[in-house]
Amino acid sequence: MTPKRFSILWQRIKYLASGNFHGVSGNWLSKNSTGIYSSIDIFVDFDPANFDLDSKDLVRGKEVFKKVSKLKSGLNFGSNFDCEEGLACFLYAYILKSRPLIVIETGVANGITTNVIMKALENTGGSLHSFDVESKSHNVYQGLGSWTFHLLSGNLRGEFRKAVAQIGRVDLWIHDSNHGYSWQSYEYGLAQESLSTTGLLVSDDIDASTAWGLSKELFAESYAIFDKRKFFGVAKLAKKEGQLR
């Protein structure tokens, strides 16, 4: 067996042993792309024109991501918990374009995504609600924008659902927390219930479990986008007949 094939096989074994249940992809385990996705550097089943993102905003998002990463990476957790550049640029440009009023983010860690989102919201207005099970992530953002940190403990699903219901209509939902199938599938369903008709679900690490397949059933449009060493997903909510939200 060649070294490359052995590497791919070993990566798959680690994924099967620790991946779908715990939400860990082979690329996350290896900390890089070792051949499975190495030839993929384009959007998969994705038409950027559907989102009409400004190229200047994408470039600016890259600059913001670099500055935030320099300040925050490794602050609370290892740098492997940070989001990738592509996701950060997408979120920054999308927020500037769509101007969401209410944004939910699950998974804070070092606050890279949180601060990129807030840099955009500082320009557009709107509020970000960030959820995590780790209290040390409570102060990752210290700017002047509208940011609320929610610490979950005990009955995580019950607390989470109650808090989301109190927040009300959501315009943008970003998943970057527990990537195991059980939690991802639960969160995708809750996002589908909570998003406005024009709302968007964005999920990091969709290659960490098979849950993203549900997006085809729950949402009108669903995409997988390669980002350095892993995938993130983007899904548009299906508009229900007679729905006024």
Order of alpha helices (4+ residues) and beta strands (2+ residues): alpha-alpha-beta-alpha-alpha-beta-alpha-beta-beta-alpha-beta-alpha-beta-alpha-beta-beta
